[in-house]
Amino acid sequence: MRKTRLTKLLGIEYPIIQGGMAWVAEYHLAAAVSNAGGLGLIGAASAPPETVREQIRRCRELTDKPFGVNVMLLNPNAEEVAGIVVEEGVKVVTTGAGNPGKFMRLWKENGVKVIPVVASVAMAKMMERAGADAVVAEGMESGGHIGSITTMALVPQVVDAVAIPVIAAGGIGDGRGLAAAMMLGAEGVQMGTRFVVAKESIVHPNYKERLLRASDIDSEVTGMSTGHPVRSLRNKMTKEYLRLEKEGADFEELERLTLGSLRNAVIDGDVVNGTVMAGQIAGMVKKELSCGEIIREIMEQAEGLLGCTQ
Ligand code: TUI
């Protein structure tokens, strides 16, 4: 079970990818996941392009294993980041929150493996036609920006629709989730929330603590009315946002409430007014472990369930 087309494609030991989470997925976390045998990702999000270059270089100082960069396509600087990834010799790119079609040729010509995150069968097929090496099929159980279909329903439909490897994401936090994803036809998983609470994760202790005491029903989806729904843990900010949305507030007013709010939560630890992005498995995360411990625990549990050792 350890070896799938995905582990071969990426040259990694275990079929586990860390989500490219904005602010959270910086080089310490990415290097730790890669050193533990998964694929670590630096989340470029909305960081200045030169910061992304710096992050890539620092990551390389901490690991000689493969790691990748997630390019968030709503970022106005996405094009510059796309070029930096190539200049710095990064071997794997994942993309989120849009269609990476216009960067595909640049990346493929430079030997970069491209793994778009998709939230529908149509997008998965389009990405395969455009030359993607694999896709992450991300269900709406995920934290952050989400689509509208669940992982359980999305993954098998994407598996049936494309020939490239499919990585399941959304609602996966332990070995049971990995085993279930394999049963749905996935060849790996991407996990975000579980790694937010890793020892190597630099997020503010308040953020980790909020996540550790979260229950299964503690997340809310804001931004349905803006076309950019985001899942985060319920707090003063989400309550205010949902109240404004119900009253029909305009985009600018809602934007004002969330401007810089993820940074405020992740870096400054404001888990009351900030955005505490997390997926629905938050209630399952009960301990802060190292990335190595997390990956070992998940692999042992999944292999036990699937009855294999290879
Ligand atoms: O991208 C994510 N998760 C994210 S991005 C992010 S930063 C952000 N913050 C506030 C508002 C918006 C973004 C936080 N979390 N996951 C991957 C993902 N991609 N989920 C859904 C999609 C997606 C959605 C539409 C992919 C493609 C797509 O296509 C639309 C199109 O362009 O046709």
Residues whose N, C-alpha, C, O or C-beta is under 5 A from the ligand:
A	BS01	TUI	A22 T95 G96 A97 G98 N99 V117 V118 A119 E138 G143 G144 H145 I146 G147 H228
